[in-house]
Amino acid sequence: FTQTDIKILDKISSKNELVILKNGEEYIHKDLAIKSMKCTNSEFDDNFEIKAYIQVRDLTKNDNDKVFVFNGWMFSSSPSIAPFDHPVYDIWLVACH
């Protein structure tokens, strides 16, 4: 799969936006730099699962631009397994293409 669909919720304005990421390319959304490294669908079990390896940097933290606020696998069915924790934004995985 070459694309990852995520939704980004702005907790302050309560608006969410669907974003389509091309795997390997960084996408800038306001104060966040988001990159999807890999996205897969597991169709072999009864529980259909979409998972993606996502990296997110907070661009407001200028002390070290190499630090990720999230760097790991995100699961569509269980966002709490590896939660993205940010005071302003919430991100969840929608689909792989």
C-alpha positions as a Markdown table, in Angstrom:
| # | Residue | x | y | z |
|---|---|---|---|---|
| 1 | Phe | 0.0 | 0.0 | 0.0 |
| 2 | Thr | 1.3 | 3.4 | -0.9 |
| 3 | Gln | -1.1 | 5.7 | 1.0 |
| 4 | Thr | -2.3 | 6.1 | 4.5 |
| 5 | Asp | -5.5 | 7.9 | 5.5 |
| 6 | Ile | -5.6 | 9.5 | 8.9 |
| 7 | Lys | -8.0 | 11.9 | 10.6 |
| 8 | Ile | -6.6 | 14.8 | 12.6 |
| 9 | Leu | -8.8 | 16.3 | 15.3 |
| 10 | Asp | -8.1 | 19.8 | 16.6 |
| 11 | Lys | -9.2 | 19.5 | 20.2 |
| 12 | Ile | -9.6 | 23.3 | 20.6 |
| 13 | Ser | -11.8 | 24.0 | 17.6 |
| 14 | Ser | -13.4 | 20.5 | 17.5 |
| 15 | Lys | -12.8 | 20.3 | 13.8 |
| 16 | Asn | -11.4 | 17.2 | 12.2 |
| 17 | Glu | -9.8 | 16.8 | 8.8 |
| 18 | Leu | -9.1 | 13.7 | 6.7 |
| 19 | Val | -5.5 | 13.7 | 5.4 |
| 20 | Ile | -4.1 | 11.3 | 2.8 |
| 21 | Leu | -0.4 | 10.6 | 3.4 |
| 22 | Lys | 1.9 | 9.2 | 0.8 |
| 23 | Asn | 4.1 | 6.7 | 2.5 |
| 24 | Gly | 7.6 | 8.0 | 3.1 |
| 25 | Glu | 6.7 | 11.7 | 2.5 |
| 26 | Glu | 6.4 | 14.2 | 5.4 |
| 27 | Tyr | 3.1 | 16.1 | 5.6 |
| 28 | Ile | 3.0 | 19.4 | 7.6 |
| 29 | His | -0.3 | 20.0 | 9.4 |
| 30 | Lys | -0.2 | 23.3 | 11.3 |
| 31 | Asp | 2.4 | 22.6 | 14.1 |
| 32 | Leu | 2.8 | 18.9 | 13.3 |
| 33 | Ala | 5.1 | 17.1 | 10.8 |
| 34 | Ile | 3.5 | 13.7 | 10.1 |
| 35 | Lys | 5.0 | 10.8 | 8.1 |
| 36 | Ser | 3.6 | 7.4 | 7.4 |
| 37 | Met | 6.4 | 4.9 | 6.9 |
| 38 | Lys | 4.2 | 1.8 | 6.2 |
| 39 | Cys | 0.6 | 0.9 | 6.1 |
| 40 | Thr | -0.9 | -2.6 | 6.0 |
| 41 | Asn | -4.3 | -4.4 | 6.1 |
| 42 | Ser | -4.5 | -7.7 | 7.8 |
| 43 | Glu | -7.2 | -9.7 | 6.1 |
| 44 | Phe | -6.3 | -13.1 | 7.4 |
| 45 | Asp | -8.2 | -13.0 | 10.8 |
| 46 | Asp | -11.8 | -12.5 | 11.7 |
| 47 | Asn | -10.9 | -9.1 | 13.1 |
| 48 | Phe | -10.0 | -6.9 | 10.1 |
| 49 | Glu | -7.1 | -4.6 | 11.2 |
| 50 | Ile | -5.5 | -1.6 | 9.6 |
| 51 | Lys | -2.1 | -0.7 | 11.0 |
| 52 | Ala | 0.5 | 2.0 | 10.0 |
| 53 | Tyr | 3.9 | 3.0 | 11.2 |
| 54 | Ile | 3.6 | 6.7 | 11.9 |
| 55 | Gln | 6.1 | 9.3 | 12.9 |
| 56 | Val | 5.0 | 12.7 | 14.3 |
| 57 | Arg | 7.1 | 15.7 | 15.2 |
| 58 | Asp | 5.8 | 18.8 | 17.0 |
| 59 | Leu | 7.3 | 21.8 | 15.1 |
| 60 | Thr | 6.8 | 24.2 | 18.0 |
| 61 | Lys | 9.4 | 22.3 | 20.0 |
| 62 | Asn | 12.5 | 23.9 | 18.5 |
| 63 | Asp | 15.0 | 22.5 | 21.0 |
| 64 | Asn | 15.6 | 19.4 | 18.9 |
| 65 | Asp | 13.8 | 18.7 | 15.6 |
| 66 | Lys | 14.8 | 15.0 | 15.8 |
| 67 | Val | 12.4 | 14.3 | 18.7 |
| 68 | Phe | 9.2 | 12.6 | 17.9 |
| 69 | Val | 6.0 | 13.1 | 19.9 |
| 70 | Phe | 4.9 | 9.8 | 18.3 |
| 71 | Asn | 7.0 | 7.1 | 16.6 |
| 72 | Gly | 5.4 | 3.7 | 16.3 |
| 73 | Trp | 2.6 | 1.5 | 15.0 |
| 74 | Met | -1.0 | 2.9 | 15.1 |
| 75 | Phe | -3.9 | 0.5 | 15.0 |
| 76 | Ser | -7.3 | 1.5 | 13.6 |
| 77 | Ser | -9.3 | -0.9 | 15.9 |
| 78 | Ser | -7.4 | -0.1 | 19.1 |
| 79 | Pro | -6.0 | 3.4 | 19.1 |
| 80 | Ser | -5.3 | 3.1 | 22.8 |
| 81 | Ile | -2.7 | 0.4 | 22.3 |
| 82 | Ala | -0.1 | 3.1 | 21.2 |
| 83 | Pro | -1.9 | 6.4 | 21.9 |
| 84 | Phe | -0.9 | 9.6 | 20.2 |
| 85 | Asp | -0.8 | 12.0 | 23.1 |
| 86 | His | -0.8 | 15.7 | 22.3 |
| 87 | Pro | -2.5 | 18.7 | 24.1 |
| 88 | Val | -4.0 | 20.2 | 20.9 |
| 89 | Tyr | -4.3 | 17.4 | 18.3 |
| 90 | Asp | -5.6 | 13.8 | 18.1 |
| 91 | Ile | -4.7 | 11.5 | 15.2 |
| 92 | Trp | -6.4 | 8.2 | 14.3 |
| 93 | Leu | -5.9 | 5.8 | 11.5 |
| 94 | Val | -8.6 | 5.4 | 8.9 |
| 95 | Ala | -7.4 | 3.3 | 5.9 |
| 96 | Cys | -4.6 | 2.1 | 3.7 |
| 97 | His | -4.6 | 2.3 | -0.1 |
